[in-house]
Amino acid sequence: MFELLLQGLQSTLQPGIFLLLLAGVTGGIIIGSLPGLTATMGVAIMLPFTFGMGPNASLAMLIGVYVGAIYGGSIPAILLRTPGTPASAATVLDGHQLVQQGHAAKALSISVVCSFMGGLISTIMLITLSPMLAGFALKFSAPEYLMLAVFGLTIIGSISSKSLVKGLISGFIGLAIACIGLDPITSTPRYTFGIMELYNGLSIIPVLIGLFAISECLLQSEQIVKEASQKALTFSHKLFSYPEFRKFFPSALKSSLMGTCIGAVPGAGADIAAFVCYNEARRSSKNPENFGKGALEGIAAAESGNNGVTGGALVPLLTLGVPGDAVAAILLGALTIQGIAPGPMLFQNSPDIVYGLFSSMLVANILMLIVGLAGIKIFCRIVEIPKALIIPMIALLSVVGAYSMNNSMFDVAVALAFGLLGYLLTKIEIPLSPIVLAVILGPMAETNLRKSLMMYEGSWSFLYDRPIVLIFVLLSALSLYSTWRIKRRIQSNTSPQLAV
């Protein structure tokens, strides 16, 4: 294995392939940092450019875009409270708070280092544990997917800021939004009101852009009107210190492993991994009350978790021929174009391709770390731009991002509507993150609940006679209990101050 990996590294470090990989990583970071342009879109856009390339060169460029885009989404999430990709929605919770405290460079440095950790650990696990992880993924059926989604939905309590009731209201709004479109089993229209564009439901990208980007533009515009003079936000150029690294390292390590395992499950993407890892970091933290206020562990968990998916998603693709997420599906197309069939025989028939891909993943994560660290000072300049100038730029990028998803003005209207909704909810202190979480996990939970009941002929026995389902039931109960205890602890710590 090490000999093949060394050969793969020699191939990847050839000038032609290395430059393609560097261009892919840099381009991926740019794509990920633009609201609305996801990693999936970036890889899909670059796929036609690989026609005529060799397999190692084409896969290297696509892998570079994939790795760069997942990290790139954290840049606007931290600096502008605008997730570049759905995978970076959890990073907003603490990343932007740290920027408001004047620590933009620290937040970005934590993001890139933890993204590197997540990607590196997931790649090492991909190389060493592929068959075992693939076997684990094969055991997932409708009941397991259902409880994975339910476990994810229990996070709503932990990201509900001060009021659990308002968090639940936000979650129910998200679940109602997720019901729009055709019934997943019977294809009966629901809440479509005869509008054809609603038959496929609401795309997550316009919803995300509206709730975070456009609502933030409205809030900042209101602040500009109220303030007599405008000053750009200043920040410290200091990166994180060694004691701070020791503080968030355990969270990043644990989230990297969790993200890889979640990524190995087909259909569970980086957005789910980010929220699950964030919740686990908060549950196990000694100071859970700091989460949502600029906690370093919060940024570390979200970023290492979503980047951990990059290697995990390739496990079922390479070992079984089953793509782990949308990007892996496009990579499956790239392999097919090259005449390569993923599956159990791939490691035997084309080891040079497999280990070339592994090497590209390793080098791509190193390049992402270098480019990310080198660009921190440049990225931070965004914070110094006066609000009166940057808000129209964000609004324009948001509209373009919403339109580019399906080349549809309807999606632009959806983004604007959710921008207004996000503005109103923020004014009455209802958190927005539970809406996004429910919109992502709601369809997954509903579809697999219906399938599970059909598999068991209406019986609910699948909740206790399938080991993995039972584990997720216990994890969900533990998540709810720990959230309740954390809320009680926070309330007990703050009540004396309120009394004074």
N, C-alpha and C positions, 0 to 999 in steps of 0.2 A: 504493500500500500504506500509506504513512504517513498519507494522508488518511483512509483507511478505519479505520486504527488509532486515529486521533484521534477519529473519530466513535464508535468503540467505547468509548474512554475516557470520552467525554462521557456515553454511555449508562450505563456502569458506575457513574459518580460521581453519578448521580441519587440523591437521598436514599433512595428506596424500595429500589432495587437495592443501593446501598452498604450499607444496614443489614442486608439479607439476607446479603450477602457477609460482613460482619463477624460476624454471628450464626453463619454457616456455619463460618468459620475458628475462632471461639472454641469452638463446639460440637464441631468436629472435633478440636481439641486435647484437649478433655475426653474424648471417645470414645477417641482413640488412647492416652490415658494410663491407661485402665482395661484391665487384662489380659483378653484374650479378645475385646474389641470392636475388630475390625479396621477399616481404612479402607473395605473393601468392605461390611462390615455397616453402618457409619455412613451411607454413601451410599445403601445399599438402604433403610435405615430412613427416611431423609429423602425418598426418591423420592415416596411417596404425598402428601406435603405440597406437592409442586409442581403437583399437579393444579389447573387453573384459573389458574395463573400464566402470564405471558408467557414466551416462550422465553429471553430474556435474563435475566430474573429467576430462573427455575428453574435454568438452567445456572450462574448466578453462585453460588447457594446450594450446589449440589452440588459445584462446583469448590472452594468455600471449605471444605467438609467434607473433601474429598479431600486438599487441601494441608495443612490443620490436623492431620488424623489421622496422616498419615505422619510429621510432626514430633513430634506428641504422644506417639508410642510411645517416643521416646527419653527422656522424663522419668522414668518408673519404671525404664527400663533403666539409666539412670545412677545414680539415687538408691537404688533398691531391688534392683538386679540382677534385675529382673523385666521382660522386654521387653513393652511394651504391645501391640506388633504384631510379626508375624514379621519385618518389615522392619528392626526395631531390634535383632534378636538380635546382630548384629555389634558394635553400639555398646556392649554389655555388657562386651566384652573389655577395653577401656581406660577407658570412662566410669566404671564402678563403682570401679575401682582408684584413679582420681583422687579420687573421693569419700572413699575410705578414707584418702587422704593429706591430707584436710581442704580439698580444692579443689572443692567441689560447685558453687559459683557459676561458677567458671572452666569446668568441664566443661559446664554447661548453656549458658553464653554461647557457647562454641565450637559446641555442637550447633545452637543456633538460627541463628547467623550462617552456618554452613556449610549448614544446611538451606535458608536463604534463597538462598545462592549457587547451590546445586544447582537449586532451583526456578526462579530467575531465568534462569540460563543455559539450562536446558532449554526455558523458554518462548521465549527469544530464538531458539533453534535451531528450535523448533516454528514460529515465525512466518516465519523466513527460509529454512529448509532443508527444509520439509515434503516436497516432491516427491522430493528426492534421498534423504532418509532412508527414505521409503516404498518407493522403488525398491530400496534396500538390503535392507529387510525382506522384500520379495517374493522375494528370492533364497534365502531360508531354507526348506529342506525337512527331511525326517527326518534325513539325515546331518549337516546343519549343527546342528540341535538336539541331536543326540547329542554332537557334539564340544564344543558350548557347555556341556553338562552335565558332560562329562569334564573340561573346563578348570576348571569350578567345583569339581569333586571334588579336583583337585590342590591346592586351598587347604588341605585337611585337614592337610597337612604343616606349613604355616606357622602354623596356629592350635592346634598340638599342644603348646604350652608347652614343657616341658623334654624330654619323652621322645617321640620320633617313633613308637616302638613302641606306646606307650599311646594316642597319637593315632590310629594305624591301627586299633587294637582298637576305639576309640570309633567310628570311621568304619564299621567292619564291623558293629557293633551297629546303627547307623543304617540301613545297607543291609538288614540282616535285618528290621528293623521295617518298612521300605518295601515288603518283599515280601508283607506280610500283606494278604489280600484276594483279589479275583478277578484272575486272570491278565489283563493288559491286551489280549491278542490272542485267546486261546481262552476266556476267562471261566471257567477252571478254578479252584475254590477252593484257596487256599494258606494254610496255617497258621491256618485259621479255627476248627478244632476243633468244628465244628457250631454255633458262636455266630453268629447272624444279624447282629449288630451289627458283626462283623468283616469281613463280605463286602465292604463298601465301603472297607476299610482303616481305619487310624487317622488321625483328623483331626490336622492339625499343631498346632492351637491347644491342645487338652488336653495333647499331648506337650510343647509349649513351656512351658505353665504348670507342668506337673509338674516338668520338668527344672530350671527356673530358679526359679520362685516358691516352690513347695511344698518343694523340696529346701533352698532358702535358709532357709525358715521352720524346718525341722528343724535345720539347722546352727546358726542363731542361738538356737534354744531350748536346744540343748545347751550353747551358750556361756553362756547366762543361768544355767543350773543350776550350771555350774562356777564362775562369778564370784560373789564374795560381795556386791558392790554394783554397781548398774547406773548407768552414766553415758551420757547421750545423746552421740552423736558431734557434735563441734563442727566448724565450718568457717570458712574465710575468705570474706568478702563480696567479695573482689576478683575482677573479671572478667579476661579475658586481656589482656596488654599488647601494645603495638605490635610489639616484637621477636618475641613469640610468634606474633602474627598473620602476620608475615613468614615464620615458620618453617613454619606449616601451610597457608599460602595456596596454594603450588604443588600440594600434595596435594589440596586442596579443588577447585581449578580442574580438574585432570586428572580427578578422580573425577566431577565434574559432567558433563564431556563424555562420559566412559565410561558413566555412568548413563543419559544421554539416548540414546545409541546402543543400549544394552541394552534400555531401555524401548521403543524403536521395534520391537524384535523381538517379535512376538506370542507370548505365553506365558512370556516371561522377565520376571519381576516384580521388585519392589523388594528382596525378600529376597535374590535371586540377585545383583542389582547391588551390594548392600551388601557381601557377602562377596567378590565379584570385585574391587571397588575397594579393599577393605581389604587384600587379598592383594597387589595391585599397589603400594599405598603402602608396604607392608612390604618388598616385593622391592626397590624403588627407593630405600629410605631409607638414609641414611648410618649410622643407628643402629638397625638392625632388632631388636637385643636389647631395646630399650625397649618394643616392642610387647607388649601384654598386661600391662604394668606401669604404665599411665597415659600412654601416648604421645599427645600432642596430635594428631599426624598420623593416628593410628588413628581417633579420634573424628571428625575432619574428613572422612576418606575415607569412612567408613561413612555418615555423615549426608548429605554432599553427593551421594554415589552413589545412596542410596535416594530422595532428593528429586528427583534428576535424572530419575528414571523418570516423574514426574508429567507432564512435558511430552512426553517421548518416547513414552509409551503412547498419547497422543492423535494422534500422527502417522499411523499406519495407520488409525485410526478416522476421521479427517476426510478423508484423501485417498483411502482405499480402501474405507471402510466396514467394516474389519476391526478389532475391538477389540484393543488391545495387552495388556490385562490384565483382571482381573475388574471393576475399577472402571470401566474404559473400556466394558465390556460393559453395565454399568448406565447409563452416560451414553448409550450407543447407544439403550437403551430410552427414556431421557428425550427424546432427539431424535425418536424414532419417535412418542412420545405427542404431540409438538408438530407432527407431520406433516412432519418434516424428514428427508430421506433422505441420510445421509452418503455420500460418494463423490467421484469426480472432478468432478462437476458442482456440488457444494455451494459451492465458492468462486465459481462464476459465478452460480448461482441465488440464493444467500442469503449474500452477503458480510457483511451486517450481523450475522447470527448468528455467523459464523465469527470476525470481528474483535471482536465483543462477548465471545466466549469467550476469545480471546487477551487482551483487556483485563482480564477477570475473573481470569485466571491471574496477570497481572502485579500487579494490585492485591492479590490474595489473598496472594501471597508477601510483599508489603510489610506487609500487616496481620499476617501470621504473625510476621514479624520484630518488629514493634512489640509485639504481645501477648506474644510469647515473652520478650522482654527485660524488659517490665514485670512479668512474672510470676515472674522468677527468684527474687527474695527470698521470694515466697510459696511457690514450689515447694521451696525449700531448707529451709523450716520443717519439712518432712517428716523431714529428717535429725535434727532436734533432738528429735523425739518419742522418748521412751524405748522401747527394744526391747520391753519387756514389754507395751507398749500397741500398738505398730505391728505386731508379728508376727500377732496375731489378726486385725487389719484386713486385712493382706495375704492371710492364709489365707482369710478370708471372700470377699474380692474374687476370689481365684483360683478358688474353688469356683463362685461365681456366673458368672465368665467362662467356665469350662469347660462349665457347664450351658447357658449362653445360646447356645452355638454351634449346637446341634441340639435344645435343650430335652430333653436326655437325661441321666439319671443314670448311664448307662454311661460317658459322657464324663467325668463326675466321678470315677468309679472309675478310668478310664484316667489321669487327672491325678494322682490319689493314688498309683497304682502307679508312675508315672514319677517322682513326687516321691521315693518310697522308693529307686528305682533311682538317681536323681541323687544322693541323699544318700550311698548306698553307694559309687558311683563317685568322688565327690569325696573321700571318706575314703581311698581308695586312689590318689588323684591321677590319675585318668583324666579328661581334659577332656570337657566336655559339648557344646561348640559343634560338634565334628565330627559328633555324632549328629544334631543339628538340620540341618546342612548335607546330610548323607547322606539324611535323611528327605525333604528338599525336592527334591534333585536325583536321587535314586535312581529314582523312577518315570519321570522325564523321560528319563533315560539308558536305562533298560531298554526302554521303549516305542519309542523312536526307533531303538535298536539293532535291535530285531526288525523294525521297518518298513523300515529301511535294507537289511537282509539280504534281505527279501522283494522290495524294489525291484530289487536287483541279483542276484536269484536265487541267493543264498547266497555271492556273491563279496564280498570285502573291498576291492575296487578303489575303492570310493567314498572311501577314506581318502586317496587320492593323485590322483584325477582330477577332484576338485571344488575349485576355488581356495579358497573360504572354509573348507572342511573342512581343507585342507592348512595354512592359516594357523592354525586352532585347534589342529591337531596340533603345529605348531611352538611355539605359545604354551604349550601344555600341557607340552611338553618343557622349554621355558625356565623355566616355573614350578617344575617338579620340580628342575631343576638349580640354580636360584637358592635354593630352599628348602634343598637339601643344602649349598650353600656358606654360607648364613646359619647353619645349625645348626652347621657346623664352626667358623665364626668365633666363635659364642657359646661353644661348648665350649672352644675354645683360649683365650678370654678369661677363662673361669671356672676352668679346671683349675689354674693356679698358686695361686689363692686356696684351692681345695679342698686342694691339697697342703700349704699352710701350716697 
